[in-house]
Amino acid sequence: MECRSEEEKLASALMSRALGVPVVCTDDGTSDGMCDFEVRHPSGAPGAGEMTRITNPSAREWHSLNRKDLRVGDSELVWIVRPRNNHPRADEVHRHVAAIAPLSEAHGETDFDRLWEVPHIAEHPSFIWLHEQQLDVSGWRTSTMPGRIYFQGAIVAQFVSKGLDPVLAWLEAELANGRYDNKFEKLARTLATEQHLVLRIDTEGMPPAELLSLTDAESHLPTRAPSIPGRQRLTGLWLIPEFSKTFVWWSEHDGWNRTVAEVNG
């Protein structure tokens, strides 16, 4: 059957190329218990695959705010808003940025962090609110879409490991927290000889240091097999990061591998 989404189509193609056997989409939505993929070995040995997303719901919602086309009236700048921790509501961010942006422009400063020495701005309730929400706001001159507010991810500086063992440890803890039990249960019910879990990993779905290591094509592969308590029948684990040029996968037969995430056709 046809894959229901581009993500399923990509995953099935990547798995098929890596394993050297057809991997086809099988979930047509008619039953909650259907797995996403079937692995078709020439020997007839059954294989099943299930895909899920490692994500941060509040971060995904934050990035979706760019579709709202929020603007600061009469501003000549594009305003970039980055969270350090929280992801506040769009209408609140819009209201407070729109209150401070004209004051910032009038003062000749485009970075809100440099306005602490300006009393009539630093004491403004909207400026205080933005600080309390740990939002970094800066303006950039542009010839297109002046006044537009863009919601971007945080810039985080962290030590990045050259090996993927920390990534594996984080994923093991994430997969053991109970949120993914239905995925493991669907695989177990197939009684398939091979049971593959496919993880689509959003850019803010895991800590920045681990994500950077995972997407680094030069990072060293994990030194051990994955170990998830109570999930000993898992025979394949696929890590497919958003926007990455490579993906990392493990199977009990082939160990850990890295493959270029490009599919023709």
C-alpha positions in Angstrom: 0.0 0.0 0.0 1.0 3.6 -0.4 2.7 5.3 2.6 0.3 7.7 4.4 2.9 10.5 4.9 6.2 11.7 3.4 7.9 10.8 6.7 6.7 7.1 6.4 7.8 7.1 2.8 11.3 8.4 3.7 11.6 5.9 6.6 10.6 2.9 4.6 13.0 3.8 1.7 15.9 4.4 4.1 15.3 1.1 6.0 15.0 -0.8 2.7 18.2 0.6 1.4 20.1 -0.1 4.6 18.8 -3.6 5.2 18.9 -4.6 1.5 15.3 -5.9 1.5 11.9 -4.4 0.8 10.4 -2.4 3.6 6.8 -1.4 2.8 4.2 0.7 4.6 1.3 -1.4 6.0 -0.8 0.8 8.3 -3.8 2.0 6.2 -5.5 3.5 9.2 -8.3 0.9 9.4 -7.1 -0.5 12.8 -5.3 1.0 15.8 -3.2 -2.1 16.1 -1.5 -2.0 12.8 2.2 -1.5 12.6 3.7 1.1 10.2 6.1 -1.2 8.3 6.6 -4.7 7.1 10.1 -6.0 6.5 10.0 -8.6 3.7 12.9 -11.0 3.8 13.4 -13.5 1.0 13.4 -16.3 3.6 9.9 -15.3 4.6 11.0 -14.5 8.2 8.5 -11.8 9.4 9.7 -8.3 10.3 7.7 -5.4 11.6 8.5 -1.7 12.1 6.8 1.0 14.1 7.6 4.8 13.8 7.1 7.5 16.4 8.4 11.0 17.0 10.8 12.2 19.6 9.5 15.8 20.1 9.0 18.7 22.3 5.3 19.7 21.8 5.7 23.3 23.2 8.7 23.9 20.9 6.8 22.6 17.9 3.9 24.9 18.7 6.4 27.7 19.1 7.8 27.3 15.6 4.3 27.0 14.2 3.6 30.6 15.3 5.5 31.8 12.3 2.4 30.9 10.2 0.5 33.6 12.0 2.4 36.4 10.3 2.5 38.6 13.4 3.9 42.1 12.9 4.9 45.3 14.8 3.1 48.2 13.1 5.3 50.9 11.4 8.5 49.1 12.3 11.3 49.0 9.7 12.9 45.9 11.2 12.3 42.2 11.4 12.1 41.0 15.0 13.6 37.7 16.1 12.3 36.2 19.3 14.2 33.3 20.9 13.3 31.4 24.1 15.8 30.4 26.7 13.4 28.0 28.4 9.7 28.9 28.2 7.4 29.1 25.2 4.8 31.7 26.0 1.6 32.3 24.1 1.9 34.1 20.8 -0.6 36.9 21.6 1.3 37.7 24.8 4.6 37.8 23.0 3.2 39.9 20.2 1.7 42.4 22.6 4.8 42.9 24.6 7.3 43.0 21.7 5.0 45.5 19.9 5.2 47.7 23.0 8.9 47.7 23.3 10.0 47.6 19.6 9.1 51.2 18.8 11.0 52.4 21.9 14.0 50.3 21.0 14.0 51.7 17.4 13.6 55.3 18.7 16.6 54.8 21.0 18.6 53.5 18.0 19.1 50.1 19.6 17.9 46.8 18.0 18.9 44.3 20.8 16.6 44.4 23.8 19.4 43.1 26.1 21.2 46.4 25.6 18.3 48.5 26.9 18.7 47.9 30.6 20.4 51.3 31.1 17.5 53.1 29.5 15.1 53.8 32.5 11.9 54.5 30.6 12.3 51.2 28.7 13.9 49.0 31.5 11.0 49.9 33.8 8.3 49.3 31.2 5.9 46.4 32.2 6.3 44.8 28.8 10.1 44.9 29.0 10.0 43.3 32.5 7.6 40.6 31.2 9.9 39.7 28.3 12.8 39.4 30.8 10.7 37.2 33.2 9.8 34.9 30.3 13.5 34.6 29.4 13.0 35.7 25.8 15.8 37.2 23.7 14.5 39.8 21.2 16.5 41.5 18.5 15.7 43.5 15.4 17.3 43.2 11.9 17.0 45.6 9.0 15.3 44.1 6.0 13.9 45.2 2.7 11.1 42.6 2.9 8.4 42.0 5.5 9.3 44.9 7.8 7.8 44.6 11.3 7.4 40.8 11.0 8.0 38.8 14.2 9.8 35.5 13.8 9.8 32.8 16.4 13.1 30.9 16.4 14.8 28.2 18.5 17.2 29.0 21.3 20.9 29.3 20.7 22.6 27.0 23.1 26.3 26.6 23.7 27.2 23.2 25.2 30.0 20.6 25.2 29.4 18.2 22.3 30.6 14.7 22.7 32.4 13.1 19.7 30.8 9.7 20.6 27.1 8.7 20.6 27.0 6.8 23.9 25.5 9.9 25.6 22.8 10.0 22.9 22.0 6.3 23.4 21.8 6.8 27.2 19.4 9.7 26.8 17.2 7.8 24.3 17.1 4.7 26.6 15.8 6.9 29.5 13.3 8.6 27.1 12.0 5.3 25.8 11.6 3.8 29.2 9.4 6.6 30.6 6.1 5.0 29.5 5.1 7.5 26.8 6.1 5.0 24.1 4.6 1.8 25.6 1.9 1.6 22.9 4.5 1.5 20.2 6.4 -1.4 21.9 3.1 -3.2 22.5 2.1 -3.0 18.8 5.4 -4.5 17.8 5.1 -7.2 20.4 1.6 -8.2 19.3 3.0 -9.0 15.8 5.1 -11.8 17.2 7.5 -10.9 14.3 11.0 -12.3 14.4 12.3 -8.8 13.7 10.9 -5.8 15.5 12.2 -2.3 14.5 11.5 1.0 16.3 11.9 4.0 14.0 12.5 7.4 15.8 11.9 10.6 13.9 13.8 13.2 16.1 12.8 16.8 16.0 15.4 19.5 16.2 14.3 20.4 19.7 13.2 16.8 20.6 16.3 16.0 22.5 18.9 18.1 24.4 21.1 20.3 22.0 24.4 18.6 22.9 23.0 15.1 22.1 21.3 16.3 18.9 24.5 17.9 17.7 26.4 14.7 18.3 23.8 12.7 16.5 23.8 14.9 13.4 27.6 15.1 13.3 28.6 12.7 10.5 32.0 12.4 12.2 30.8 11.3 15.6 31.7 7.9 16.8 28.9 5.3 16.8 27.7 3.8 20.2 30.0 1.2 21.7 27.1 -1.0 22.9 23.7 -2.3 21.9 20.6 -0.4 23.2 19.1 -1.7 26.5 15.6 -0.7 27.3 14.2 -2.4 30.4 11.3 -4.7 29.6 11.8 -4.3 25.8 14.3 -7.1 25.1 12.5 -8.2 21.9 13.5 -5.0 20.1 15.8 -6.0 17.3 16.2 -2.8 15.4 16.5 0.9 16.4 16.5 3.7 13.8 17.4 7.3 14.6 16.3 9.8 11.9 16.9 13.4 13.0 15.0 16.2 11.3 17.0 18.0 8.6 20.0 15.7 9.1 22.1 14.5 6.1 22.8 11.1 7.8 20.9 8.7 10.0 22.1 6.2 12.5 20.7 2.7 13.0 21.2 -0.5 14.9 20.2 -4.1 14.4 21.1 -7.2 16.4 22.6 -8.7 13.2 24.6 -5.7 11.9 25.3 -3.6 15.0 25.5 0.2 14.6 25.7 1.9 11.3 25.5 5.4 9.8 23.9 5.9 6.4 23.5 9.0 4.2 19.9 10.1 4.3 19.3 10.6 0.6 16.8 8.6 -1.3 16.4 8.7 -5.1 12.9 8.2 -6.6 
